[in-house]
């Protein structure tokens, strides 16, 4: 049997910048890495190609890709990157090759670089099988029949120049008009009094229903401030209170979990199975209500994320408590195949990588998937144009 070979890997950088900001950073200079993994398999006169990129919030990682990750894959024997029967590309075995001679710990941006290639390898593997990724994952890594559609919420409410309460309300009305029922806004970029005015303005649009609103502090608060916000937020009965403090300050999070009875969400800035284990050990996370938001792309890819899910199951957590950060098609497939609790969505932001297929329709905060082979980037015209330019 002929072993499918990776004959080239092309990488580049694409801007996903905008004038918005959260409590910690501005997205004015934000960019991300994009890759194309080209195989020697030819279909309809074209090579089968897997595509990948990194989620927003972390910058492009081209230097790590060029100097370490890509050379290891291109120098490997094709049998090292294939399944045991040599029938197709195996992202898990390729992951081992990418991580050769890498010391444990100190993840830095390395986890992002591996995640970018990991996405492209899963896209490639599903395309070689002629299946949409969510079905391929369900067959190879799933827990049964995949979900036919996925819960999504609209992440917005960023701070921006000239954006007042009226503009914030108009933004939320726009989300509702697109089919979203649950929305999220930023907090911590203003003082508590101003943030409460913003929350009240959004709740006015939502008919006063706090269970339809999540808030996100992006790790801004010290413990005292997190507790003060928690006390003020609790009467609203919010959908969740996200990343109140530094993502690695597990002790502070544990104290907040003792005081705040509502749902807490965190994890988008944790990048490994070990990070997830420490979160469960030390942060006071409650499996009956809290949400884990680890982003598969930013945390060494889906290969590592599958290990995180195994850990959660061992600790008595349902995968329904996982709602990944990222807001793109890859995590949408993962959520459907592995029966997660949902997926983030950024209507209109972080283009061209953010968002789902051009034909995607959100109804009552749920969205279906396309049946295109792989992740289906070909159904997202502006992003596919970026990918094609990498290798044609």
LINVEN-V147020 format. One record per residue. N is the residue number from 1. RES is the residue in one letter. SS is DSSP state (H for helix, E for strand, C for the rest). PHI is phi in degrees with one decimal (none if undefined). Layout:
# LINVEN-V147020
n->N res->RES ss->SS phi->PHI
n->N res->RES ss->SS phi->PHI
This chain:
# LINVEN-V147020
n->1 res->X ss->C phi->none
n->2 res->X ss->C phi->-75.2
n->3 res->X ss->C phi->-82.7
n->4 res->X ss->C phi->-59.2
n->5 res->X ss->C phi->-113.8
n->6 res->X ss->E phi->-91.6
n->7 res->X ss->E phi->-99.8
n->8 res->X ss->E phi->-162.5
n->9 res->X ss->E phi->-132.9
n->10 res->X ss->E phi->-107.7
n->11 res->X ss->E phi->-131.6
n->12 res->X ss->E phi->-158.1
n->13 res->X ss->E phi->-128.7
n->14 res->X ss->E phi->-129.3
n->15 res->X ss->E phi->-73.6
n->16 res->X ss->C phi->-129.5
n->17 res->X ss->C phi->-81.3
n->18 res->X ss->C phi->-160.9
n->19 res->X ss->C phi->-84.1
n->20 res->X ss->C phi->-74.8
n->21 res->X ss->E phi->-148.2
n->22 res->X ss->C phi->-108.7
n->23 res->X ss->C phi->-70.7
n->24 res->X ss->C phi->-116.4
n->25 res->X ss->C phi->-132.6
n->26 res->X ss->E phi->-96.8
n->27 res->X ss->C phi->-99.7
n->28 res->X ss->C phi->-62.1
n->29 res->X ss->C phi->-114.2
n->30 res->X ss->C phi->-70.3
n->31 res->X ss->E phi->-141.0
n->32 res->X ss->E phi->-152.8
n->33 res->X ss->E phi->-86.4
n->34 res->X ss->E phi->-128.6
n->35 res->X ss->E phi->-137.3
n->36 res->X ss->E phi->-129.0
n->37 res->X ss->E phi->-103.6
n->38 res->X ss->E phi->-97.9
n->39 res->X ss->E phi->-99.0
n->40 res->X ss->E phi->-90.6
n->41 res->X ss->E phi->-82.9
n->42 res->X ss->E phi->-109.2
n->43 res->X ss->E phi->-134.3
n->44 res->X ss->C phi->53.6
n->45 res->X ss->C phi->77.5
n->46 res->X ss->E phi->-126.9
n->47 res->X ss->E phi->-68.7
n->48 res->X ss->E phi->-78.9
n->49 res->X ss->E phi->-126.6
n->50 res->X ss->E phi->-101.1
n->51 res->X ss->E phi->-119.7
n->52 res->X ss->E phi->-153.8
n->53 res->X ss->E phi->-158.5
n->54 res->X ss->C phi->-100.8
n->55 res->X ss->C phi->-64.3
n->56 res->X ss->C phi->-64.8
n->57 res->X ss->C phi->100.1
n->58 res->X ss->C phi->-121.6
n->59 res->X ss->C phi->-77.5
n->60 res->X ss->C phi->-59.7
n->61 res->X ss->C phi->-127.0
n->62 res->X ss->H phi->-59.3
n->63 res->X ss->H phi->-63.0
n->64 res->X ss->H phi->-66.3
n->65 res->X ss->H phi->-60.5
n->66 res->X ss->H phi->-69.8
n->67 res->X ss->H phi->-86.7
n->68 res->X ss->H phi->-128.6
n->69 res->X ss->H phi->-71.7
n->70 res->X ss->H phi->-63.9
n->71 res->X ss->H phi->-56.5
n->72 res->X ss->H phi->-61.7
n->73 res->X ss->H phi->-68.7
n->74 res->X ss->H phi->-70.2
n->75 res->X ss->H phi->-86.9
n->76 res->X ss->C phi->-74.4
n->77 res->X ss->C phi->-66.7
n->78 res->X ss->H phi->-53.4
n->79 res->X ss->H phi->-66.4
n->80 res->X ss->H phi->-73.0
n->81 res->X ss->H phi->-107.1
n->82 res->X ss->E phi->-111.9
n->83 res->X ss->C phi->-66.3
n->84 res->X ss->C phi->-61.8
n->85 res->X ss->C phi->-89.5
n->86 res->X ss->C phi->62.0
n->87 res->X ss->C phi->-87.6
n->88 res->X ss->C phi->-160.6
n->89 res->X ss->E phi->-72.2
n->90 res->X ss->C phi->-115.1
n->91 res->X ss->H phi->-58.4
n->92 res->X ss->H phi->-68.5
n->93 res->X ss->H phi->-70.8
n->94 res->X ss->H phi->-64.1
n->95 res->X ss->H phi->-58.8
n->96 res->X ss->H phi->-60.5
n->97 res->X ss->H phi->-66.3
n->98 res->X ss->H phi->-60.8
n->99 res->X ss->C phi->-94.6
n->100 res->X ss->C phi->-60.8
n->101 res->X ss->C phi->61.8
n->102 res->X ss->C phi->-105.5
n->103 res->X ss->C phi->-71.3
n->104 res->X ss->C phi->-70.2
n->105 res->X ss->C phi->77.4
n->106 res->X ss->C phi->57.7
n->107 res->X ss->C phi->-60.8
n->108 res->X ss->C phi->52.2
n->109 res->X ss->C phi->-88.9
n->110 res->X ss->H phi->-57.8
n->111 res->X ss->H phi->-63.1
n->112 res->X ss->H phi->-71.8
n->113 res->X ss->H phi->-61.2
n->114 res->X ss->H phi->-63.3
n->115 res->X ss->H phi->-64.0
n->116 res->X ss->H phi->-63.0
n->117 res->X ss->H phi->-68.4
n->118 res->X ss->H phi->-55.7
n->119 res->X ss->H phi->-57.7
n->120 res->X ss->H phi->-64.8
n->121 res->X ss->H phi->-69.2
n->122 res->X ss->H phi->-68.1
n->123 res->X ss->H phi->-60.7
n->124 res->X ss->H phi->-64.8
n->125 res->X ss->H phi->-60.9
n->126 res->X ss->H phi->-68.0
n->127 res->X ss->H phi->-65.1
n->128 res->X ss->H phi->-61.8
n->129 res->X ss->H phi->-84.1
n->130 res->X ss->C phi->71.5
n->131 res->X ss->C phi->-124.8
n->132 res->X ss->E phi->-63.8
n->133 res->X ss->H phi->-58.6
n->134 res->X ss->H phi->-64.3
n->135 res->X ss->H phi->-74.1
n->136 res->X ss->H phi->-61.8
n->137 res->X ss->H phi->-65.8
n->138 res->X ss->H phi->-62.6
n->139 res->X ss->H phi->-70.2
n->140 res->X ss->H phi->-103.3
n->141 res->X ss->H phi->-138.9
n->142 res->X ss->C phi->-82.2
n->143 res->X ss->C phi->-119.7
n->144 res->X ss->C phi->132.0
n->145 res->X ss->C phi->-64.0
n->146 res->X ss->C phi->-68.3
n->147 res->X ss->C phi->-66.9
n->148 res->X ss->C phi->-79.4
n->149 res->X ss->E phi->-147.9
n->150 res->X ss->E phi->-130.8
n->151 res->X ss->E phi->-66.3
n->152 res->X ss->E phi->-135.4
n->153 res->X ss->E phi->-122.4
n->154 res->X ss->E phi->-90.4
n->155 res->X ss->E phi->-92.0
n->156 res->X ss->C phi->-158.3
n->157 res->X ss->C phi->61.9
n->158 res->X ss->C phi->-71.7
n->159 res->X ss->E phi->-81.3
n->160 res->X ss->C phi->-155.7
n->161 res->X ss->C phi->-56.4
n->162 res->X ss->C phi->76.4
n->163 res->X ss->C phi->-95.9
n->164 res->X ss->C phi->-104.3
n->165 res->X ss->H phi->-65.0
n->166 res->X ss->H phi->-63.6
n->167 res->X ss->H phi->-65.5
n->168 res->X ss->H phi->-62.3
n->169 res->X ss->H phi->-62.7
n->170 res->X ss->H phi->-62.6
n->171 res->X ss->H phi->-61.3
n->172 res->X ss->H phi->-64.6
n->173 res->X ss->H phi->-60.3
n->174 res->X ss->H phi->-62.5
n->175 res->X ss->H phi->-61.4
n->176 res->X ss->H phi->-62.6
n->177 res->X ss->H phi->-65.7
n->178 res->X ss->C phi->-84.0
n->179 res->X ss->C phi->108.1
n->180 res->X ss->C phi->-83.4
n->181 res->X ss->C phi->-105.2
n->182 res->X ss->C phi->-108.7
n->183 res->X ss->E phi->-130.9
n->184 res->X ss->E phi->-133.7
n->185 res->X ss->E phi->-126.3
n->186 res->X ss->E phi->-85.2
n->187 res->X ss->C phi->-133.7
n->188 res->X ss->C phi->93.2
n->189 res->X ss->C phi->-88.2
n->190 res->X ss->C phi->-133.9
n->191 res->X ss->C phi->-80.1
n->192 res->X ss->H phi->-57.8
n->193 res->X ss->H phi->-60.6
n->194 res->X ss->H phi->-68.8
n->195 res->X ss->H phi->-63.2
n->196 res->X ss->H phi->-66.0
n->197 res->X ss->H phi->-63.9
n->198 res->X ss->H phi->-65.3
n->199 res->X ss->H phi->-61.5
n->200 res->X ss->H phi->-61.8
n->201 res->X ss->H phi->-64.0
n->202 res->X ss->H phi->-68.7
n->203 res->X ss->H phi->-62.0
n->204 res->X ss->H phi->-61.0
n->205 res->X ss->H phi->-70.4
n->206 res->X ss->C phi->-87.5
n->207 res->X ss->C phi->69.6
n->208 res->X ss->C phi->79.5
n->209 res->X ss->C phi->-90.3
n->210 res->X ss->H phi->-64.7
n->211 res->X ss->H phi->-70.8
n->212 res->X ss->H phi->-101.7
n->213 res->X ss->E phi->-125.1
n->214 res->X ss->E phi->-108.2
n->215 res->X ss->E phi->-127.2
n->216 res->X ss->E phi->-137.5
n->217 res->X ss->C phi->-95.0
n->218 res->X ss->C phi->52.3
n->219 res->X ss->C phi->74.0
n->220 res->X ss->C phi->-76.2
n->221 res->X ss->E phi->-89.8
n->222 res->X ss->C phi->-78.2
n->223 res->X ss->H phi->-60.9
n->224 res->X ss->H phi->-59.3
n->225 res->X ss->H phi->-68.3
n->226 res->X ss->H phi->-60.4
n->227 res->X ss->H phi->-67.5
n->228 res->X ss->H phi->-65.2
n->229 res->X ss->H phi->-62.8
n->230 res->X ss->H phi->-57.5
n->231 res->X ss->H phi->-62.8
n->232 res->X ss->H phi->-73.7
n->233 res->X ss->H phi->-80.6
n->234 res->X ss->H phi->-54.9
n->235 res->X ss->C phi->-63.3
n->236 res->X ss->C phi->-76.6
n->237 res->X ss->C phi->62.4
n->238 res->X ss->C phi->-68.7
n->239 res->X ss->C phi->-58.6
n->240 res->X ss->E phi->-166.2
n->241 res->X ss->E phi->-117.1
n->242 res->X ss->E phi->-104.1
n->243 res->X ss->C phi->36.6
n->244 res->X ss->C phi->-65.5
n->245 res->X ss->E phi->-126.3
n->246 res->X ss->C phi->-51.8
n->247 res->X ss->C phi->-62.0
n->248 res->X ss->C phi->-99.0
n->249 res->X ss->C phi->-88.3
n->250 res->X ss->H phi->-63.4
n->251 res->X ss->H phi->-63.4
n->252 res->X ss->H phi->-63.6
n->253 res->X ss->H phi->-62.6
n->254 res->X ss->H phi->-63.6
n->255 res->X ss->H phi->-64.1
n->256 res->X ss->H phi->-61.0
n->257 res->X ss->H phi->-62.2
n->258 res->X ss->H phi->-72.7
n->259 res->X ss->H phi->-97.8
n->260 res->X ss->C phi->-99.3
n->261 res->X ss->C phi->-84.3
n->262 res->X ss->C phi->-78.8
n->263 res->X ss->C phi->-77.0
n->264 res->X ss->E phi->-108.6
n->265 res->X ss->E phi->-128.9
n->266 res->X ss->E phi->-164.1
n->267 res->X ss->C phi->125.1
n->268 res->X ss->C phi->-67.2
n->269 res->X ss->C phi->-110.0
n->270 res->X ss->C phi->-111.8
n->271 res->X ss->C phi->-127.4
n->272 res->X ss->C phi->-163.3
n->273 res->X ss->H phi->-61.4
n->274 res->X ss->H phi->-64.2
n->275 res->X ss->H phi->-59.2
n->276 res->X ss->H phi->-63.4
n->277 res->X ss->H phi->-62.2
n->278 res->X ss->H phi->-67.0
n->279 res->X ss->H phi->-59.8
n->280 res->X ss->H phi->-69.2
n->281 res->X ss->H phi->-70.4
n->282 res->X ss->H phi->-121.4
n->283 res->X ss->C phi->-97.5
n->284 res->X ss->C phi->70.0
n->285 res->X ss->C phi->-66.0
n->286 res->X ss->C phi->-113.2
n->287 res->X ss->C phi->-67.4
n->288 res->X ss->C phi->-85.2
n->289 res->X ss->C phi->-146.6
n->290 res->X ss->C phi->-82.6
n->291 res->X ss->E phi->-120.7
n->292 res->X ss->E phi->-107.8
n->293 res->X ss->C phi->-113.5
n->294 res->X ss->C phi->-52.2
n->295 res->X ss->C phi->-94.9
n->296 res->X ss->C phi->-56.4
n->297 res->X ss->C phi->-71.8
n->298 res->X ss->C phi->-76.5
n->299 res->X ss->C phi->-114.0
n->300 res->X ss->C phi->67.6
n->301 res->X ss->H phi->86.5
n->302 res->X ss->H phi->-66.2
n->303 res->X ss->H phi->-56.4
n->304 res->X ss->H phi->-72.8
n->305 res->X ss->H phi->-63.0
n->306 res->X ss->H phi->-61.5
n->307 res->X ss->H phi->-68.8
n->308 res->X ss->H phi->-61.3
n->309 res->X ss->H phi->-63.7
n->310 res->X ss->H phi->-60.9
n->311 res->X ss->H phi->-60.6
n->312 res->X ss->H phi->-60.8
n->313 res->X ss->H phi->-60.2
n->314 res->X ss->H phi->-61.9
n->315 res->X ss->C phi->-93.0
n->316 res->X ss->C phi->85.0
n->317 res->X ss->C phi->-94.3
n->318 res->X ss->C phi->-84.6
n->319 res->X ss->H phi->-65.1
n->320 res->X ss->H phi->-67.2
n->321 res->X ss->H phi->-85.5
n->322 res->X ss->E phi->-103.0
n->323 res->X ss->E phi->-132.8
n->324 res->X ss->E phi->-62.4
n->325 res->X ss->C phi->-67.7
n->326 res->X ss->C phi->137.5
n->327 res->X ss->C phi->64.7
n->328 res->X ss->E phi->-143.7
n->329 res->X ss->H phi->-65.7
n->330 res->X ss->H phi->-60.4
n->331 res->X ss->H phi->-67.9
n->332 res->X ss->H phi->-65.2
n->333 res->X ss->H phi->-61.4
n->334 res->X ss->H phi->-61.8
n->335 res->X ss->H phi->-61.5
n->336 res->X ss->H phi->-69.3
n->337 res->X ss->H phi->-70.0
n->338 res->X ss->C phi->-101.8
n->339 res->X ss->C phi->56.2
n->340 res->X ss->C phi->-81.1
n->341 res->X ss->C phi->-79.8
n->342 res->X ss->E phi->152.4
n->343 res->X ss->E phi->-155.9
n->344 res->X ss->E phi->-72.0
n->345 res->X ss->E phi->-145.4
n->346 res->X ss->C phi->-121.0
n->347 res->X ss->C phi->-61.1
n->348 res->X ss->C phi->87.5
n->349 res->X ss->C phi->-99.7
n->350 res->X ss->C phi->57.0
n->351 res->X ss->C phi->-82.5
n->352 res->X ss->C phi->-93.7
n->353 res->X ss->C phi->-82.1
n->354 res->X ss->C phi->-71.8
n->355 res->X ss->E phi->91.2
n->356 res->X ss->C phi->-111.7
n->357 res->X ss->C phi->-58.5
n->358 res->X ss->C phi->-57.7
n->359 res->X ss->C phi->-88.9
n->360 res->X ss->C phi->-64.0
n->361 res->X ss->C phi->-125.6
n->362 res->X ss->E phi->-94.1
n->363 res->X ss->E phi->-130.2
n->364 res->X ss->C phi->51.4
n->365 res->X ss->C phi->61.8
n->366 res->X ss->E phi->-133.0
n->367 res->X ss->E phi->-139.6
n->368 res->X ss->E phi->-90.6
n->369 res->X ss->C phi->-116.2
n->370 res->X ss->C phi->-82.3
n->371 res->X ss->C phi->-101.7
n->372 res->X ss->C phi->-65.8
n->373 res->X ss->C phi->-58.8
n->374 res->X ss->E phi->74.3
n->375 res->X ss->C phi->-76.2
n->376 res->X ss->C phi->91.6
n->377 res->X ss->H phi->-62.8
n->378 res->X ss->H phi->-62.5
n->379 res->X ss->H phi->-90.2
n->380 res->X ss->C phi->-123.8
n->381 res->X ss->H phi->-58.6
n->382 res->X ss->H phi->-68.4
n->383 res->X ss->H phi->-70.3
n->384 res->X ss->H phi->-62.8
n->385 res->X ss->H phi->-61.8
n->386 res->X ss->H phi->-61.9
n->387 res->X ss->H phi->-61.8
n->388 res->X ss->H phi->-60.2
n->389 res->X ss->H phi->-64.1
n->390 res->X ss->H phi->-65.5
n->391 res->X ss->H phi->-133.5
n->392 res->X ss->C phi->-121.3
